[in-house]
Amino acid sequence: MDLEIRLAVRSEWPQLAKLACDLRPHLDASAFLERAGFQELYGYQLHAAFEGRNPVGLMGVRACCTLARGTFLQIDDLVVDESRRGAGIGRHMMDYAEAYAGSLGLGALYLEARPTAIGFYETLGLTHHPSPVMRKVFG
């Protein structure tokens, strides 16, 4: 597999929109680009896996620090092209994320997983965090 994983430049974002919308079907390409652009103001980055010029994976990340957790890399979005799932791309992307976090001096990875992906993350050594997620939607 000839796979390159790297920070995606802004001009590549439109071609990455399809992958993002596969993970977030409530978004269309325009909404994805708008939200990712807003999140970028607060440190969000898109990293992508490419086979040649073809994007086959996408990961949105941000460096964080909280009093409770210390420093960590938050993985907000991770998706592999449906036709390439099972080929090891997700594993390579998670290895990349761990190395990237280490290069920033961050001590952990955190993410929210869909129920269907929990087993995958557990095989990579991730464990359940005991803190429940709470929310209130307004506006």
Backbone torsions as a table, in degrees:
resi	resn	phi	psi	omega
1	MET	NA	124.5	177.4
2	ASP	-96.8	89.2	-172.5
3	LEU	-115.7	130.5	174.4
4	GLU	-118.5	125.2	177.0
5	ILE	-115.4	128.7	-176.2
6	ARG	-161.7	168.5	173.2
7	LEU	-61.8	129.4	178.5
8	ALA	-83.7	133.9	176.2
9	VAL	-81.4	155.8	-175.1
10	ARG	-52.4	-38.4	-177.8
11	SER	-66.5	-16.8	177.8
12	GLU	-89.4	-14.1	-175.7
13	TRP	-56.1	-43.2	-179.9
14	PRO	-58.6	-36.7	179.1
15	GLN	-75.3	-17.3	177.2
16	LEU	-86.1	-12.4	-175.7
17	ALA	-58.8	-37.1	-179.6
18	LYS	-59.9	-44.5	178.4
19	LEU	-61.9	-45.8	-179.2
20	ALA	-60.7	-40.6	-178.4
21	CYS	-73.2	-23.6	172.6
22	ASP	-64.6	-38.4	179.1
23	LEU	-78.3	-36.8	-177.0
24	ARG	-120.0	75.9	-173.6
25	PRO	-64.4	-12.9	176.5
26	HIS	-76.1	-7.4	179.1
27	LEU	-106.3	146.0	166.1
28	ASP	-103.6	176.4	-174.6
29	ALA	-58.0	-40.7	-179.3
30	SER	-64.0	-44.4	179.7
31	ALA	-66.3	-38.6	176.5
32	PHE	-59.1	-49.6	-178.1
33	LEU	-62.4	-38.6	178.4
34	GLU	-66.0	-47.1	-178.8
35	ARG	-67.5	-43.6	179.4
36	ALA	-63.0	-38.8	177.3
37	GLY	-63.2	-40.7	177.3
38	PHE	-65.2	-46.1	-179.5
39	GLN	-63.0	-31.6	179.7
40	GLU	-59.7	-31.1	177.4
41	LEU	-60.3	-22.4	-176.5
42	TYR	-113.9	24.1	172.8
43	GLY	98.2	-1.9	179.1
44	TYR	-67.5	137.6	177.3
45	GLN	-131.0	146.7	173.1
46	LEU	-103.6	123.7	173.8
47	HIS	-113.7	142.7	-175.3
48	ALA	-134.0	152.9	173.7
49	ALA	-103.9	130.2	-179.0
50	PHE	-122.8	138.3	165.8
51	GLU	-109.0	105.7	-170.0
52	GLY	65.6	-126.6	177.9
53	ARG	-95.7	-0.8	-175.0
54	ASN	-90.9	121.7	175.2
55	PRO	-72.7	129.4	-179.5
56	VAL	-122.1	-5.0	178.6
57	GLY	-157.0	152.4	-178.3
58	LEU	-142.7	139.7	178.9
59	MET	-143.0	123.6	174.3
60	GLY	-98.5	129.1	-176.5
61	VAL	-136.5	160.4	172.3
62	ARG	-152.8	139.6	175.2
63	ALA	-77.4	136.2	-177.0
64	CYS	-135.7	159.9	171.9
65	CYS	-148.1	124.5	175.5
66	THR	-128.8	160.5	177.5
67	LEU	-63.2	-37.2	-177.1
68	ALA	-76.0	-38.9	-172.3
69	ARG	-105.4	-15.5	-173.1
70	GLY	76.0	-147.7	-178.6
71	THR	-91.6	140.5	-179.6
72	PHE	-161.0	161.6	172.7
73	LEU	-100.0	120.2	176.5
74	GLN	-90.6	120.9	174.2
75	ILE	-96.4	108.6	-177.2
76	ASP	-84.9	-32.8	-175.6
77	ASP	-146.0	132.8	173.7
78	LEU	-143.4	121.3	180.0
79	VAL	-144.4	141.8	174.7
80	VAL	-115.5	139.7	177.8
81	ASP	-49.9	132.7	-174.9
82	GLU	-54.7	-36.9	-178.8
83	SER	-72.3	-12.2	-177.4
84	ARG	-113.2	2.2	179.2
85	ARG	-63.7	141.6	-178.3
86	GLY	89.9	-1.3	-178.4
87	ALA	-94.8	3.9	178.3
88	GLY	92.2	2.8	-177.8
89	ILE	-66.5	-43.8	178.5
90	GLY	-59.9	-41.1	178.1
91	ARG	-62.9	-44.9	178.5
92	HIS	-62.7	-38.7	179.9
93	MET	-66.9	-37.9	177.8
94	MET	-70.1	-36.9	174.1
95	ASP	-61.5	-42.9	177.2
96	TYR	-60.1	-45.4	-179.3
97	ALA	-60.7	-42.2	179.5
98	GLU	-64.3	-44.2	178.1
99	ALA	-65.3	-39.7	178.8
100	TYR	-63.4	-45.5	177.8
101	ALA	-58.6	-44.6	178.5
102	GLY	-61.1	-38.6	-180.0
103	SER	-66.3	-23.4	177.6
104	LEU	-91.2	-2.7	-178.4
105	GLY	77.7	22.4	-179.5
106	LEU	-89.8	145.9	-171.5
107	GLY	-96.4	-1.7	-175.8
108	ALA	-164.3	168.6	170.7
109	LEU	-117.2	141.2	172.2
110	TYR	-131.9	145.8	174.4
111	LEU	-158.7	161.2	171.1
112	GLU	-103.6	132.3	-175.0
113	ALA	-112.5	141.1	168.9
114	ARG	-68.5	149.9	-179.6
115	PRO	-53.5	-35.3	-177.9
116	THR	-72.2	-14.8	-177.7
117	ALA	-103.0	-6.7	-175.5
118	ILE	-58.1	-45.4	179.6
119	GLY	-59.1	-40.5	177.3
120	PHE	-59.4	-49.2	-178.7
121	TYR	-65.5	-36.1	177.9
122	GLU	-63.5	-36.3	178.6
123	THR	-65.8	-19.5	178.8
124	LEU	-92.6	1.6	177.4
125	GLY	95.8	4.4	176.1
126	LEU	-77.9	147.3	179.9
127	THR	-125.2	162.6	178.0
128	HIS	-69.4	139.3	175.8
129	HIS	-96.3	135.9	-174.4
130	PRO	-73.6	-13.9	-176.5
131	SER	-75.6	121.4	176.9
132	PRO	-73.0	151.4	176.1
133	VAL	-92.5	128.6	178.6
134	MET	-115.5	154.5	176.3
135	ARG	-155.0	159.8	171.9
136	LYS	-141.5	120.6	179.8
137	VAL	-93.4	132.5	178.3
138	PHE	-144.0	166.0	176.1
139	GLY	88.2	NA	NA
